[in-house]
Amino acid sequence: MKSQIDIAVIGAGPQALTLVTHLLQKKQALRDRIQVFDPSGTWMAQWQQQFAAQEIPYLRSPGVHHPDPKHTLFNFAERRQDELHLPYNRPGTALFQDFCETVIDRWQLRDRVTAAQVMKLTPLPSRFQLQLSNGEQIEARRVVLATGGGKAQVPAWVAQVNLHPPERLCHAQDVCLPELPDLTGETVLIVGSGQSSAHLAVGAVGRGARVLLMARRTLTEKLFDAEPGWLGPKYLKGFQAEQDWQVRWQMIQAARNGGSIAPELLHRLRRYSRSGQVTFYERCHVSNATWQGEAWQVQCSLPTVHDCLAHQSIDRIWLATGTQTDITAHPLMGEILERYPNQIVNGLPVLDEHLRWPGCELFLMGPWAALQVGPVARNLHGGRMGCDRIVPALTKASVARTVA
């Protein structure tokens, strides 16, 4: 591996893959000037692991959203029509992964991912130094941070919990359904109101557990996590015209609305509810939990309204409470923030029109670009929208900036 490179991409998920294919479509000469860094050494490893861990059968995004700028998933799926799910032809997980493998081969990207984690990102005059987990140091002229969401977000009461077996209280990120034993006779409390909580509930019921599904709000049924109008000018026109970053942040929160569940998944949970396999506790949250020998003793926030948990023996608690999107807490951003102070709005950075950190050649994708891209920034189509902004800055001399 070269010690000096032009473009370093940190992360090898679907958004990073989308970026690299779009860069090569625009400028083939960049092929040997791009290096991707990911601990797995392969494309899409974390994505695949997450889908497998929660046994997610198909994507929430329509089949038109994928990482290839030229070929369509529908041509690839010509003989696999049964793996496209109505409405909007949402691809099955295996179909989407197989298609992405063809994208990687078509663009000859197998050798582009270095199996190393970037431990430290240091700004230098006109470039960056990347400290890798294998001990190597690389210098890159430009860097794209495409690492996905932040660290796991956990409720405040978790900090007060007494000693307990670690597998009995997990964040959704750490639950792997295929590795779980038979859960027959167990009661699992799942905290959260989004798609992950639903997938975990289905998985637990399938293993014989009784599920208590608790949400601070009323469970919301929505096909997509943000309305399709956010993919184009219908809603984005007003969003882009808004000059107040705080108002933009509020528009993002309103559009995503704290998580939702796809209709067919919520219908399935309601069916389980009628058979007693799932119990919903809405507009309610845990106030404290104590591990007592072999089970959890849990108290909820509304004991006077319904004494829902106090007398129940709970075997496991899973926290489907999302991730913390705070750029100031990102492990790679410390020295960047110090050298190039920037406006941060509730954890999200204010970037330029090319998703570039003001003052240097660092570009951010995914949830970090939401103030510019909008509520779908973290989705597959959000990756495409991010590329539309970043690619010109990496391929056109007239847009690229010389950093002092």
ChimeraX attribute file (.defattr): number of C-alpha atoms within 10 A of each C-alpha:
attribute: neighborCount
match mode: 1-to-1
recipient: residues
	/A:1	8
	/A:2	9
	/A:3	11
	/A:4	16
	/A:5	19
	/A:6	16
	/A:7	21
	/A:8	23
	/A:9	26
	/A:10	25
	/A:11	28
	/A:12	28
	/A:13	20
	/A:14	24
	/A:15	27
	/A:16	26
	/A:17	25
	/A:18	23
	/A:19	26
	/A:20	27
	/A:21	24
	/A:22	21
	/A:23	23
	/A:24	17
	/A:25	16
	/A:26	16
	/A:27	14
	/A:28	12
	/A:29	12
	/A:30	16
	/A:31	16
	/A:32	11
	/A:33	14
	/A:34	20
	/A:35	22
	/A:36	26
	/A:37	22
	/A:38	22
	/A:39	19
	/A:40	16
	/A:41	19
	/A:42	20
	/A:43	25
	/A:44	21
	/A:45	15
	/A:46	17
	/A:47	15
	/A:48	15
	/A:49	12
	/A:50	17
	/A:51	17
	/A:52	15
	/A:53	21
	/A:54	23
	/A:55	17
	/A:56	19
	/A:57	14
	/A:58	17
	/A:59	18
	/A:60	21
	/A:61	18
	/A:62	18
	/A:63	19
	/A:64	15
	/A:65	17
	/A:66	24
	/A:67	27
	/A:68	23
	/A:69	16
	/A:70	9
	/A:71	13
	/A:72	15
	/A:73	20
	/A:74	16
	/A:75	9
	/A:76	15
	/A:77	18
	/A:78	9
	/A:79	9
	/A:80	13
	/A:81	14
	/A:82	11
	/A:83	18
	/A:84	21
	/A:85	16
	/A:86	9
	/A:87	8
	/A:88	13
	/A:89	18
	/A:90	19
	/A:91	29
	/A:92	21
	/A:93	20
	/A:94	15
	/A:95	19
	/A:96	20
	/A:97	15
	/A:98	14
	/A:99	21
	/A:100	21
	/A:101	15
	/A:102	13
	/A:103	22
	/A:104	19
	/A:105	10
	/A:106	13
	/A:107	15
	/A:108	12
	/A:109	19
	/A:110	14
	/A:111	12
	/A:112	21
	/A:113	21
	/A:114	19
	/A:115	16
	/A:116	20
	/A:117	18
	/A:118	23
	/A:119	13
	/A:120	17
	/A:121	20
	/A:122	16
	/A:123	21
	/A:124	15
	/A:125	9
	/A:126	14
	/A:127	22
	/A:128	23
	/A:129	19
	/A:130	23
	/A:131	18
	/A:132	19
	/A:133	14
	/A:134	12
	/A:135	10
	/A:136	12
	/A:137	16
	/A:138	18
	/A:139	22
	/A:140	24
	/A:141	20
	/A:142	19
	/A:143	28
	/A:144	21
	/A:145	18
	/A:146	25
	/A:147	20
	/A:148	22
	/A:149	18
	/A:150	17
	/A:151	15
	/A:152	16
	/A:153	14
	/A:154	17
	/A:155	12
	/A:156	11
	/A:157	11
	/A:158	15
	/A:159	9
	/A:160	10
	/A:161	13
	/A:162	10
	/A:163	9
	/A:164	15
	/A:165	10
	/A:166	8
	/A:167	12
	/A:168	16
	/A:169	20
	/A:170	16
	/A:171	19
	/A:172	24
	/A:173	18
	/A:174	15
	/A:175	19
	/A:176	17
	/A:177	17
	/A:178	12
	/A:179	8
	/A:180	12
	/A:181	8
	/A:182	12
	/A:183	16
	/A:184	13
	/A:185	11
	/A:186	19
	/A:187	24
	/A:188	25
	/A:189	24
	/A:190	27
	/A:191	25
	/A:192	26
	/A:193	25
	/A:194	21
	/A:195	21
	/A:196	22
	/A:197	26
	/A:198	23
	/A:199	22
	/A:200	26
	/A:201	27
	/A:202	23
	/A:203	21
	/A:204	24
	/A:205	20
	/A:206	15
	/A:207	18
	/A:208	15
	/A:209	21
	/A:210	24
	/A:211	28
	/A:212	22
	/A:213	23
	/A:214	25
	/A:215	22
	/A:216	16
	/A:217	15
	/A:218	14
	/A:219	20
	/A:220	16
	/A:221	19
	/A:222	16
	/A:223	18
	/A:224	17
	/A:225	22
	/A:226	21
	/A:227	14
	/A:228	12
	/A:229	10
	/A:230	20
	/A:231	18
	/A:232	10
	/A:233	11
	/A:234	11
	/A:235	15
	/A:236	17
	/A:237	11
	/A:238	10
	/A:239	23
	/A:240	14
	/A:241	9
	/A:242	13
	/A:243	9
	/A:244	9
	/A:245	19
	/A:246	14
	/A:247	14
	/A:248	22
	/A:249	21
	/A:250	12
	/A:251	17
	/A:252	21
	/A:253	14
	/A:254	12
	/A:255	18
	/A:256	15
	/A:257	12
	/A:258	16
	/A:259	23
	/A:260	24
	/A:261	23
	/A:262	17
	/A:263	14
	/A:264	12
	/A:265	17
	/A:266	20
	/A:267	13
	/A:268	12
	/A:269	23
	/A:270	16
	/A:271	13
	/A:272	18
	/A:273	16
	/A:274	10
	/A:275	10
	/A:276	11
	/A:277	21
	/A:278	24
	/A:279	19
	/A:280	17
	/A:281	20
	/A:282	15
	/A:283	13
	/A:284	20
	/A:285	18
	/A:286	19
	/A:287	15
	/A:288	16
	/A:289	19
	/A:290	16
	/A:291	18
	/A:292	12
	/A:293	9
	/A:294	12
	/A:295	17
	/A:296	24
	/A:297	18
	/A:298	20
	/A:299	19
	/A:300	19
	/A:301	16
	/A:302	15
	/A:303	13
	/A:304	8
	/A:305	8
	/A:306	12
	/A:307	13
	/A:308	18
	/A:309	19
	/A:310	15
	/A:311	10
	/A:312	14
	/A:313	16
	/A:314	23
	/A:315	19
	/A:316	19
	/A:317	22
	/A:318	23
	/A:319	25
	/A:320	27
	/A:321	23
	/A:322	22
	/A:323	15
	/A:324	15
	/A:325	19
	/A:326	18
	/A:327	21
	/A:328	16
	/A:329	13
	/A:330	13
	/A:331	14
	/A:332	17
	/A:333	15
	/A:334	15
	/A:335	14
	/A:336	19
	/A:337	14
	/A:338	10
	/A:339	13
	/A:340	12
	/A:341	12
	/A:342	15
	/A:343	13
	/A:344	15
	/A:345	16
	/A:346	14
	/A:347	15
	/A:348	19
	/A:349	23
	/A:350	20
	/A:351	21
	/A:352	14
	/A:353	13
	/A:354	21
	/A:355	26
	/A:356	21
	/A:357	20
	/A:358	16
	/A:359	16
	/A:360	23
	/A:361	24
	/A:362	22
	/A:363	25
	/A:364	24
	/A:365	28
	/A:366	24
	/A:367	25
	/A:368	27
	/A:369	26
	/A:370	24
	/A:371	25
	/A:372	24
	/A:373	26
	/A:374	24
	/A:375	27
	/A:376	25
	/A:377	25
	/A:378	21
	/A:379	21
	/A:380	20
	/A:381	20
	/A:382	24
	/A:383	27
	/A:384	23
	/A:385	21
	/A:386	27
	/A:387	23
	/A:388	15
	/A:389	18
	/A:390	23
	/A:391	20
	/A:392	16
	/A:393	20
	/A:394	23
	/A:395	16
	/A:396	12
	/A:397	10
	/A:398	9
	/A:399	13
	/A:400	13
	/A:401	14
	/A:402	11
	/A:403	12
	/A:404	9
